[in-house]
Amino acid sequence: MDSPQVEWSLFNHVTCNISSSVDEVTILGALAMDLIEQVLGVLYNAEVKVERLDQLKASRMKEIASKNQVELEEIFAQAHKEIDSDSARKKIMALIDSGNVEPSELLADRRELA
């Protein structure tokens, strides 16, 4: 993961001790509660950032899907073909909301349909 060196340097002592038993930890204070809480705080902040990025990604995917849906509707209208655009839109939005679809796959599938 692309993290600033300052952030990952906070974890150097943790990664050194991760596979050690309590008796093998030789650095004084390495198991201190304030240090553990600091590490947990950094992990929590990273988790919050990931959640925000996931929400942003889903929002952007919905925008792109809606735009593509409008383009497809125009193409089908010019070809005098009727489609159930509401149903298609609901399915796409449900897929995005579920998080069970990879955005690049969704876009590739939509391009194949066009």
N, C-alpha and C positions, 0 to 999 in steps of 0.2 A: 504494500500500500504506500502511496506517495504521502509521506508525512515529513514535516520539517525535522531536521536532525535534532533540534532541541526537544521535540516531543519524544522521539524514540530513545534519546539518550536517558530520559527519565526511567526507562524500563531496563537499561543495561543490567543493573544489579538484580532485577527481578528475573530476567531470562537466565542469568548465571545461576540463580538459586532454584529455578523451577523444578529441576529434576533431583535436587538434593534433599536429603532427609533433614530434619530439624537439627540433628547432631552435626551435620556437615556444613551448616551455614556458619561461616566464620566472621562475617562482617557485623560489627556491633550495630544494633538498631535495624538490621535488614528486615526483621519481622515485626517492627513497631507498628502499632495500630494507625498512627498518623500517616505513615508511609503507605500502608495498605489502603487507607481511605483515599489518599492522594491518587494512587493507581486506579482505584475504583472510580474516582471522580473523572479521571481522564478517559477511562473506558466508557463511562456513562455519557460524557460529552460526545465521544465518537459515535456512540449508538444514536444519540439525538440527531447528529449531523446526517448519519446514514438514513434515518427515518425521514428527515426533511428532504434529502435528495431523492428518495423513493417517491415521496409525494409530488415533488417537482417533476420527476420523470413521468409519473402517471398523468399529471395535468398536461404536460407537453404532448404526451402520446394521444390524449383525448383531443387536443387541438389539431394535431396532424391527422388523426383519424377522421375528424369532422370535416376538415378541409378536403381530404381525399374522397370522403363520401359524397360531398357536394359535386366534386369533379366527376365521379362515377355516375351520379344521377344525371348530370348534364350529358354525358356520353350516351347513356341509355336512352335519354329523352330524344336525342338527335337520331338515334337508331330506331326510334319508335318502339322501344321495348319497355315494358312495365316491370318494376322491381318493388319489392316490399322494403323500402328504405328504412322505415321506422324499426322494423324487426331486425334488419341488419345492423343498424346503429345501436340498438339495445344490446345485441349480442357482442358487438365490439367493445362497447363501454363496460359490459359485465366482465369480459375477458381482461380488460385493463385493470378494472377494480379488484379482480381476484388476485392479480399478481402472478397468475399461473402461465402467463405468456411472455416470451422474450420480445421486447419491442422490435428488434431487428427482424425477427421472424414474422411478426404481424405486418410490418411494412413490406417485407418481401412477398408474403402471401397476397397482400392487397395489390401489389404491382403486377403479380401474375394474373390476377383477375381482370385487370384493366386492359 
